Amino acid sequence: MAYKKYYKKRNNYKSKKQDDAETKLIAIVIMIFLLWFYWIYNNYIKPNIDNILLLTKIFIPILIISIVLIIIYKKKKKKIIIEEQKEKFPQLILEIEEKIRGFKPLRSYNHEEPYQIELAWYLKNNYPNLDIEKSIDYSRPDIIIDNIAIEIKWPTNMQALKTIPDKINSYLPKRDFLFIVLFNINIIDYDKEKNMDIYYEKKKEILENTIENKRDKIIFIEIKS
C-alpha cells in the first residue's frame, strides 16, 4: 500500500518543539558554513586571487557532498516517519482513509446531509457494518465503522472549524479513531491561497491544543466538490 501518499496527505502536523529544534539545527549548519567560507576567503582568496581555482576545487566537492548527505538524511528520516505511521495507524484505518480520499460527491449541495448520505453509501459497499449517527453516551458522529468515528463538515468555514475541538473531546474517549472530513473549505471568498493558509493554521492550532493520546487518533481529510 502507498504509505508515502497517506503520510503526505495526512495531518502534516509537527509539534512546536520539533519545528524549533530543526530550525536551530539549520541555523547552526549555516553559521558553520559561513565561518568556513570566511576562513577560506581570508587564507586563499584575499592574499592571492590566483588561488580562486584552488578554492573552487575545495568548495565544489564539499558542497556536492553536503547536498548528498542532506538528501540521504531527509530520505532516511522520511522512511523512519512512514514506518512509525504504519505502526501507529492500523491497516483498517489506512484502508478507510484511502476510500474516503477517493470519494467524489455526485455534485455540490447546499447543505450537509447529502454529503453524509453519499459518503455513507459509498463506504457501505466495503464496510457492511457501517452505521449512521449511532449514539453512545450522547456522542453521535455522522458515520461509524466498527469503533471508528467519521465527522463531516459542510460548509467548512471558521465557525465549523471552531466546533471541531468539542467533537474531538466528545468522540475520542469512546472511539478508537476519528476522521474529520471537510467539504469545500471556504473561510474567505476573495483569496483561495489565503483561505487555505488560514485553514492550515487553524488545523495546526486544533492539534496543538489536543492532548497527545487523542491527537494521534485524528485524521483530517479535505474534499472538494
Number of C-alpha atoms within 10 A of each C-alpha: 9 8 14 16 11 18 17 10 15 15 18 11 13 11 10 11 9 10 10 11 11 12 11 12 11 12 12 12 10 12 12 12 13 12 11 11 14 13 12 15 17 11 13 17 17 12 10 11 11 11 15 14 12 11 17 11 11 12 13 11 11 12 12 11 11 12 12 12 12 12 12 12 12 12 12 12 12 14 14 12 14 18 14 11 17 17 10 12 13 10 12 10 19 18 14 17 18 15 14 20 15 10 15 15 16 10 8 13 13 9 11 13 14 15 21 22 13 15 19 21 13 17 18 14 10 12 15 11 11 18 17 16 15 14 12 11 8 9 17 18 24 18 22 23 17 13 13 21 28 23 21 22 23 19 19 18 18 15 10 15 18 13 11 16 13 9 16 24 14 16 23 20 11 14 18 15 22 25 23 20 20 20 21 15 22 18 21 15 8 9 11 13 10 13 16 15 13 16 20 15 10 15 19 18 12 16 20 15 11 16 10 10 9 17 19 16 18 20 17 16 17 16 15 11 13
